[in-house]
Amino acid sequence: MDLLDLPIDPMSSFRFHGWLVVEVFSDQGHTGIGNAALAPRVTKQVIDLYLKPILVGSNPFDYEFLWQHMYRKTMAFGRKGIGMVAISAVDIALWDLVGKITHQPVFRLLGGKTKQRIPVYASRLYSQRLDELAKEARRYKDEGYRAMKLRFGWGPVDGAAGIEKNLALVGTAREVVGNEIDLMADAYMGWTLDYARRMILLLEPYHLRWLEEPVIPDNIAGYAELKRMNGVRIPRAARGARSRRHPIRHQPRRRHHAGAESFRARRSARSPRHPARRADAQLSYRRGEPEFAHGGILSQGGRGGRQRALLVHLQGRARAAKRLYRAR
């Protein structure tokens, strides 16, 4: 019997059931676009009630002041989670607007490139029937990807049978891609520390490039303990706690000294010039730590001139087909 003969959906709690698009209009006809997901309706309310009054009539080039003002406006309830997601969506839109005004890609406005090339990887391979998983992995290999990442479908509550199913996923993918292609795996913060210890030892023969988010981001001591496991060669990767400011900004150094992580997965879909992202990127660059691209869009184009941002209207328009919510 196929180990994956039962329908499962390990991503059910992470699926984007909607999307928020934020548009920031300038008085000279440019439009900056940002986005947020996971909780678009609630995020839109935060923007409507708390961020819009700050932005209307302000200058988009005052991005640092605007970010700090938005952060302090929502600080009582929003130092992480929805509050930071809302700020991030607006911040992305502001930087998109500035890039269009100055005819520059945003990465150049943030300080320019530090590397000639950044490796990318195919990031999908959800838990599924083994024959379908093999077919998908083979397709990525044929398309020329030199690295790919899969998702585990079982955790501590599934016991020994779940462990075997997780190992079957990795074993199938490794058999298809061979040892000349990097293979990574993501646990989506779903494991306990004890379960992670057991899995890491069992995963050693498959030579994973890294194991991503085996435990929740707040468990820094747990990551440090996993990295210190004797005889284990699988690096652990963390994204530094989703949608936070200070835990990201101040903990990279703490995590490094605690020996908690080995890789930084760069996600451009968050606030591009969030102070935490700059500090994290600079820290990683100075140490020569490996970085991998993990999605994102760089905007460019538009006309020059000094602008004043006019966030003239915020309105949600539900589109049933795509479940898209647009903020204007």
The 8 nearest C-alpha neighbors of each residue, nearest first, counted from 0:
[[1, 2, 4, 3, 5, 128, 129, 164],
 [0, 2, 3, 4, 128, 129, 5, 130],
 [3, 1, 4, 164, 0, 167, 128, 129],
 [4, 2, 128, 1, 5, 127, 129, 164],
 [3, 5, 1, 2, 128, 6, 0, 127],
 [4, 6, 3, 7, 2, 128, 127, 1],
 [7, 5, 4, 8, 3, 127, 128, 126],
 [8, 6, 5, 9, 152, 127, 126, 3],
 [7, 9, 10, 11, 6, 152, 126, 125],
 [8, 10, 152, 11, 7, 153, 126, 12],
 [9, 11, 13, 8, 12, 14, 125, 152],
 [10, 12, 8, 13, 9, 14, 7, 15],
 [11, 13, 10, 14, 9, 15, 8, 37],
 [14, 12, 10, 11, 15, 37, 9, 16],
 [13, 15, 11, 16, 12, 10, 37, 17],
 [16, 14, 37, 17, 36, 13, 18, 38],
 [17, 15, 14, 37, 18, 322, 36, 38],
 [18, 16, 322, 15, 323, 39, 36, 37],
 [19, 17, 36, 323, 39, 324, 35, 20],
 [18, 20, 324, 39, 35, 34, 325, 36],
 [21, 19, 34, 325, 326, 33, 324, 22],
 [20, 22, 326, 33, 32, 34, 327, 325],
 [21, 23, 32, 327, 31, 326, 30, 24],
 [22, 24, 31, 310, 30, 92, 32, 21],
 [25, 23, 30, 309, 310, 29, 308, 22],
 [26, 24, 308, 309, 29, 27, 28, 307],
 [25, 27, 28, 307, 309, 306, 308, 24],
 [28, 26, 25, 29, 306, 307, 24, 304],
 [27, 29, 25, 26, 30, 24, 302, 306],
 [30, 28, 25, 24, 27, 96, 31, 301],
 [29, 31, 24, 23, 96, 22, 25, 32],
 [30, 32, 96, 92, 95, 23, 22, 93],
 [33, 31, 92, 22, 21, 95, 23, 30],
 [34, 32, 92, 91, 21, 88, 20, 89],
 [35, 33, 20, 88, 19, 21, 32, 36],
 [36, 34, 19, 88, 18, 84, 39, 20],
 [35, 37, 18, 39, 38, 19, 15, 17],
 [36, 38, 15, 39, 16, 17, 18, 14],
 [39, 37, 36, 41, 40, 42, 17, 81],
 [40, 38, 19, 42, 18, 36, 41, 43],
 [41, 39, 43, 42, 38, 44, 19, 324],
 [40, 42, 44, 43, 39, 38, 45, 81],
 [43, 41, 39, 45, 85, 44, 40, 81],
 [42, 44, 46, 40, 41, 45, 39, 47],
 [43, 45, 47, 41, 46, 42, 48, 40],
 [46, 44, 42, 48, 43, 47, 49, 85],
 [45, 47, 50, 43, 44, 49, 48, 51],
 [48, 46, 44, 51, 45, 49, 43, 50],
 [47, 49, 45, 46, 44, 50, 51, 52],
 [48, 50, 45, 46, 51, 47, 52, 72],
 [51, 49, 46, 53, 52, 69, 48, 47],
 [50, 52, 54, 53, 47, 46, 49, 55],
 [53, 51, 54, 50, 55, 49, 48, 47],
 [54, 52, 50, 51, 55, 69, 57, 65],
 [55, 53, 51, 57, 52, 56, 310, 50],
 [54, 56, 310, 309, 57, 52, 53, 51],
 [57, 55, 309, 308, 307, 54, 58, 310],
 [58, 56, 54, 308, 307, 55, 59, 309],
 [57, 59, 307, 308, 60, 61, 306, 56],
 [60, 58, 61, 308, 62, 93, 307, 57],
 [61, 59, 62, 58, 97, 306, 63, 93],
 [60, 62, 59, 64, 58, 63, 65, 57],
 [63, 61, 65, 60, 64, 59, 66, 93],
 [62, 64, 66, 65, 61, 67, 60, 68],
 [63, 65, 67, 61, 66, 62, 68, 69],
 [66, 64, 68, 62, 63, 67, 69, 61],
 [65, 67, 63, 69, 68, 64, 62, 70],
 [66, 68, 70, 64, 65, 69, 71, 63],
 [67, 69, 65, 71, 70, 66, 64, 72],
 [70, 68, 72, 66, 67, 71, 65, 50],
 [69, 71, 67, 68, 73, 72, 74, 66],
 [72, 70, 74, 68, 73, 69, 67, 75],
 [71, 73, 69, 70, 74, 68, 49, 75],
 [74, 72, 77, 71, 70, 75, 76, 69],
 [73, 75, 71, 77, 78, 76, 70, 72],
 [76, 74, 73, 77, 78, 72, 71, 70],
 [77, 75, 74, 73, 78, 82, 79, 81],
 [76, 78, 82, 73, 74, 79, 83, 75],
 [79, 77, 74, 83, 76, 243, 82, 244],
 [80, 78, 243, 77, 83, 242, 82, 81],
 [79, 81, 242, 83, 82, 84, 77, 243],
 [82, 80, 84, 83, 42, 85, 77, 79],
 [81, 83, 77, 85, 84, 80, 79, 73],
 [82, 84, 86, 79, 85, 81, 242, 80],
 [83, 85, 81, 87, 82, 86, 242, 88],
 [86, 84, 88, 82, 42, 87, 83, 46],
 [87, 85, 83, 89, 88, 84, 90, 82],
 [86, 88, 270, 90, 84, 85, 89, 83],
 [89, 87, 34, 33, 85, 91, 86, 90],
 [88, 90, 92, 86, 87, 91, 33, 93],
 [91, 89, 87, 93, 92, 88, 270, 86],
 [92, 90, 33, 94, 88, 270, 89, 93],
 [91, 93, 33, 32, 31, 95, 89, 90],
 [94, 92, 96, 90, 95, 91, 31, 59],
 [95, 93, 97, 96, 91, 92, 98, 90],
 [94, 96, 31, 92, 98, 93, 97, 298],
 [95, 97, 31, 93, 99, 94, 98, 30],
 [98, 96, 94, 100, 99, 95, 101, 93],
 [99, 97, 103, 95, 101, 299, 96, 100],
 [100, 98, 301, 300, 102, 96, 299, 97],
 [99, 101, 303, 302, 97, 301, 98, 102],
 [100, 102, 303, 98, 103, 99, 97, 302],
 [103, 101, 300, 99, 301, 100, 98, 299],
 [102, 104, 98, 299, 101, 105, 300, 99],
 [105, 103, 299, 298, 106, 107, 98, 297],
 [104, 106, 108, 107, 98, 297, 298, 103],
 [107, 105, 109, 108, 104, 111, 110, 297],
 [108, 106, 111, 109, 110, 105, 104, 103],
 [107, 109, 105, 106, 110, 111, 104, 103],
 [110, 108, 106, 107, 111, 105, 272, 271],
 [111, 109, 107, 108, 106, 112, 113, 105],
 [112, 110, 107, 106, 109, 108, 113, 105],
 [111, 113, 114, 107, 110, 106, 115, 109],
 [112, 114, 111, 115, 284, 110, 116, 117],
 [115, 113, 116, 112, 117, 111, 284, 290],
 [116, 114, 113, 117, 112, 118, 111, 290],
 [115, 117, 114, 118, 113, 112, 119, 292],
 [118, 116, 291, 119, 292, 114, 115, 290],
 [119, 117, 291, 292, 116, 120, 290, 146],
 [120, 118, 292, 291, 117, 121, 293, 146],
 [119, 121, 146, 147, 122, 144, 118, 145],
 [120, 122, 147, 123, 148, 146, 144, 139],
 [123, 121, 148, 147, 120, 149, 124, 293],
 [122, 124, 125, 149, 148, 121, 150, 147],
 [125, 123, 149, 150, 132, 126, 148, 122],
 [126, 124, 150, 123, 149, 127, 151, 152],
 [125, 127, 152, 150, 151, 124, 168, 128],
 [128, 126, 125, 132, 129, 3, 131, 7],
 [129, 127, 3, 131, 130, 132, 4, 126],
 [128, 130, 132, 131, 133, 127, 3, 171],
 [129, 131, 133, 132, 128, 134, 127, 171],
 [132, 130, 134, 128, 133, 129, 135, 127],
 [131, 133, 129, 135, 134, 130, 127, 136],
 [132, 134, 130, 136, 131, 135, 172, 137],
 [135, 133, 131, 137, 132, 136, 130, 138],
 [134, 136, 138, 132, 137, 133, 131, 139],
 [137, 135, 133, 139, 138, 134, 132, 172],
 [136, 138, 140, 134, 135, 139, 133, 141],
 [137, 139, 141, 135, 140, 136, 142, 134],
 [140, 138, 142, 136, 141, 137, 144, 135],
 [139, 141, 137, 143, 138, 142, 144, 136],
 [140, 142, 138, 143, 139, 137, 144, 136],
 [143, 141, 139, 140, 144, 138, 137, 145],
 [142, 144, 140, 141, 145, 139, 138, 146],
 [145, 143, 140, 146, 139, 142, 120, 121],
 [144, 146, 180, 181, 143, 120, 147, 140],
 [145, 147, 181, 120, 180, 144, 182, 121],
 [148, 146, 121, 120, 182, 122, 183, 181],
 [147, 149, 183, 122, 184, 182, 123, 121],
 [148, 150, 124, 184, 123, 125, 185, 183],
 [151, 149, 185, 125, 184, 126, 124, 186],
 [150, 152, 186, 165, 153, 126, 185, 149],
 [151, 153, 9, 126, 150, 165, 154, 8],
 [154, 152, 161, 151, 157, 165, 162, 155],
 [153, 155, 157, 156, 190, 189, 161, 152],
 [154, 156, 157, 158, 194, 190, 191, 153],
 [155, 157, 158, 154, 153, 161, 159, 190],
 [158, 156, 161, 155, 154, 153, 160, 159],
 [157, 159, 161, 160, 156, 155, 162, 154],
 [158, 160, 162, 161, 163, 157, 155, 164],
 [159, 161, 163, 162, 158, 157, 164, 165],
 [162, 160, 157, 164, 153, 163, 159, 158],
 [161, 163, 159, 165, 164, 160, 166, 158],
 [164, 162, 166, 160, 161, 165, 167, 159],
 [163, 165, 167, 161, 166, 162, 2, 160],
 [166, 164, 162, 168, 167, 163, 151, 161],
 [165, 167, 163, 169, 168, 164, 170, 162],
 [168, 166, 164, 170, 165, 169, 171, 163],
 [167, 169, 165, 171, 166, 170, 172, 164],
 [170, 168, 166, 172, 171, 167, 173, 165],
 [169, 171, 167, 173, 172, 168, 166, 174],
 [172, 170, 174, 168, 169, 173, 167, 133],
 [171, 173, 169, 175, 174, 170, 133, 176],
 [174, 172, 170, 176, 175, 177, 171, 169],
 [173, 175, 171, 172, 177, 176, 170, 178],
 [176, 174, 172, 173, 177, 137, 133, 171],
 [177, 175, 173, 174, 180, 172, 140, 137],
 [178, 176, 173, 174, 179, 175, 180, 172],
 [177, 179, 180, 176, 173, 181, 206, 174],
 [178, 180, 177, 181, 176, 145, 146, 182],
 [181, 179, 145, 146, 178, 176, 177, 182],
 [182, 180, 146, 208, 145, 147, 183, 179],
 [181, 183, 147, 207, 208, 146, 148, 180],
 [184, 182, 148, 209, 208, 207, 210, 147],
 [183, 185, 149, 210, 148, 150, 211, 209],
 [186, 184, 211, 150, 187, 210, 151, 212],
 [185, 187, 213, 151, 188, 212, 189, 211],
 [188, 186, 189, 212, 185, 213, 211, 214],
 [189, 187, 214, 215, 212, 213, 186, 190],
 [188, 190, 187, 186, 214, 154, 213, 191],
 [191, 189, 214, 213, 154, 188, 195, 194],
 [190, 192, 194, 193, 214, 195, 155, 189],
 [191, 193, 195, 194, 196, 221, 214, 190],
 [192, 194, 196, 195, 191, 197, 190, 198],
 [195, 193, 191, 197, 196, 192, 190, 155],
 [194, 196, 192, 198, 193, 197, 190, 199],
 [197, 195, 193, 199, 194, 198, 192, 200],
 [196, 198, 194, 195, 200, 199, 201, 193],
 [199, 197, 201, 195, 200, 196, 202, 194],
 [200, 198, 202, 196, 201, 197, 195, 203],
 [199, 201, 198, 202, 203, 197, 196, 231],
 [200, 202, 198, 199, 203, 197, 204, 166],
 [203, 201, 199, 200, 204, 205, 198, 166],
 [202, 204, 205, 200, 201, 206, 199, 233],
 [205, 203, 206, 202, 201, 207, 200, 170],
 [204, 206, 203, 202, 207, 173, 170, 169],
 [207, 205, 204, 203, 208, 233, 202, 182],
 [206, 208, 209, 183, 182, 205, 233, 210],
 [209, 207, 183, 182, 181, 206, 233, 234],
 [208, 210, 234, 183, 207, 235, 233, 211],
 [209, 211, 235, 184, 185, 236, 183, 234],
 [212, 210, 185, 236, 213, 235, 237, 184],
 [211, 213, 188, 237, 214, 187, 186, 236],
 [212, 214, 186, 188, 190, 211, 195, 189],
 [215, 213, 188, 190, 212, 191, 189, 216],
 [214, 216, 188, 217, 218, 212, 213, 189],
 [217, 215, 240, 218, 239, 214, 219, 237],
 [216, 218, 215, 219, 240, 214, 239, 220],
 [217, 219, 221, 216, 220, 215, 222, 214],
 [220, 218, 222, 221, 217, 223, 259, 216],
 [219, 221, 223, 222, 218, 224, 259, 257],
 [220, 222, 224, 218, 219, 223, 225, 192],
 [223, 221, 259, 225, 219, 224, 220, 226],
 [259, 222, 224, 220, 258, 226, 221, 225],
 [223, 225, 221, 227, 222, 226, 220, 228],
 [226, 224, 222, 228, 227, 223, 221, 196],
 [225, 227, 223, 224, 228, 259, 222, 258],
 [226, 228, 224, 225, 229, 223, 258, 231],
 [227, 229, 225, 226, 231, 230, 224, 196],
 [230, 228, 231, 227, 226, 232, 225, 200],
 [229, 231, 228, 232, 227, 200, 203, 233],
 [232, 230, 229, 228, 233, 200, 203, 199],
 [231, 233, 234, 230, 203, 206, 207, 226],
 [232, 234, 209, 231, 207, 235, 208, 210],
 [235, 233, 209, 261, 232, 210, 236, 208],
 [234, 236, 210, 260, 209, 261, 211, 233],
 [237, 235, 211, 262, 260, 261, 210, 212],
 [238, 236, 212, 239, 211, 260, 263, 235],
 [239, 237, 240, 264, 263, 241, 236, 212],
 [238, 240, 247, 237, 216, 241, 246, 251],
 [241, 239, 216, 238, 243, 247, 242, 217],
 [240, 242, 243, 239, 238, 80, 216, 79],
 [243, 241, 80, 79, 83, 84, 240, 244],
 [244, 242, 79, 241, 246, 83, 247, 78],
 [243, 245, 247, 246, 248, 275, 78, 79],
 [244, 246, 248, 247, 249, 243, 275, 250],
 [247, 245, 250, 248, 244, 249, 243, 240],
 [248, 246, 245, 239, 244, 250, 249, 275],
 [247, 249, 275, 245, 246, 244, 250, 278],
 [250, 248, 245, 246, 247, 251, 252, 253],
 [249, 251, 253, 252, 246, 247, 254, 248],
 [252, 250, 254, 253, 249, 255, 247, 279],
 [253, 251, 255, 250, 254, 256, 249, 282],
 [252, 254, 250, 256, 255, 251, 257, 249],
 [255, 253, 257, 259, 251, 252, 256, 250],
 [254, 256, 258, 252, 257, 253, 259, 251],
 [257, 255, 253, 258, 254, 252, 259, 251],
 [256, 258, 254, 255, 259, 223, 253, 220],
 [259, 257, 255, 223, 256, 254, 260, 226],
 [223, 258, 260, 222, 254, 257, 226, 255],
 [261, 259, 235, 236, 262, 258, 237, 255],
 [260, 262, 234, 235, 236, 263, 259, 288],
 [263, 261, 236, 289, 260, 264, 290, 288],
 [262, 264, 290, 265, 236, 238, 237, 289],
 [263, 265, 291, 238, 290, 293, 266, 262],
 [266, 264, 292, 293, 263, 291, 267, 290],
 [267, 265, 293, 268, 294, 264, 269, 295],
 [268, 266, 295, 269, 294, 271, 265, 296],
 [267, 269, 295, 266, 270, 294, 296, 271],
 [270, 268, 267, 271, 87, 266, 91, 88],
 [269, 271, 87, 273, 91, 90, 272, 268],
 [272, 270, 273, 269, 267, 91, 276, 268],
 [273, 271, 270, 274, 277, 276, 109, 90],
 [272, 274, 270, 276, 275, 271, 277, 87],
 [275, 273, 277, 276, 272, 278, 248, 244],
 [274, 276, 248, 278, 273, 277, 247, 279],
 [277, 275, 279, 273, 274, 278, 280, 272],
 [276, 278, 280, 274, 279, 275, 281, 272],
 [279, 277, 275, 281, 276, 280, 282, 274],
 [278, 280, 276, 282, 277, 281, 275, 283],
 [279, 281, 283, 277, 282, 278, 276, 284],
 [282, 280, 284, 278, 283, 279, 277, 285],
 [283, 281, 279, 285, 280, 284, 278, 286],
 [282, 284, 280, 288, 286, 281, 285, 287],
 [283, 285, 281, 287, 286, 282, 280, 288],
 [286, 284, 282, 287, 283, 281, 288, 280],
 [287, 285, 283, 288, 284, 282, 281, 289],
 [286, 288, 284, 285, 283, 289, 282, 290],
 [287, 289, 283, 286, 290, 284, 262, 263],
 [290, 288, 262, 287, 291, 263, 283, 261],
 [291, 289, 263, 264, 288, 262, 265, 292],
 [290, 292, 264, 118, 119, 265, 293, 117],
 [291, 293, 119, 265, 294, 118, 117, 264],
 [292, 294, 266, 265, 264, 291, 295, 119],
 [295, 293, 266, 292, 267, 268, 296, 265],
 [296, 294, 267, 268, 266, 297, 293, 269],
 [295, 297, 298, 267, 268, 294, 105, 95],
 [298, 296, 105, 104, 299, 106, 295, 95],
 [299, 297, 104, 95, 105, 296, 98, 300],
 [298, 300, 104, 103, 99, 98, 102, 105],
 [299, 301, 99, 102, 103, 98, 302, 298],
 [302, 300, 99, 100, 102, 303, 299, 101],
 [303, 301, 100, 102, 99, 101, 304, 300],
 [304, 302, 100, 101, 102, 301, 305, 99],
 [305, 303, 306, 100, 302, 101, 27, 307],
 [304, 306, 307, 303, 100, 58, 60, 27],
 [307, 305, 25, 304, 308, 58, 26, 27],
 [306, 308, 58, 57, 25, 56, 26, 59],
 [309, 307, 25, 58, 57, 59, 56, 24],
 [310, 308, 55, 25, 24, 311, 56, 26],
 [309, 311, 55, 23, 24, 312, 308, 54],
 [312, 310, 309, 55, 327, 313, 24, 23],
 [311, 313, 327, 310, 314, 326, 309, 51],
 [314, 312, 327, 326, 47, 315, 311, 310],
 [313, 315, 326, 327, 312, 316, 325, 47],
 [314, 316, 325, 324, 326, 317, 313, 43],
 [317, 315, 324, 325, 318, 314, 323, 326],
 [316, 318, 324, 323, 319, 322, 315, 325],
 [319, 317, 322, 323, 320, 321, 316, 324],
 [318, 320, 322, 321, 317, 323, 316, 324],
 [319, 321, 318, 322, 323, 317, 17, 324],
 [320, 322, 323, 319, 318, 17, 317, 18],
 [323, 321, 319, 318, 17, 320, 317, 324],
 [324, 322, 18, 318, 321, 17, 317, 325],
 [323, 325, 19, 317, 315, 316, 18, 20],
 [326, 324, 20, 315, 19, 316, 21, 327],
 [327, 325, 21, 313, 314, 20, 315, 22],
 [326, 313, 312, 22, 314, 21, 325, 23]]
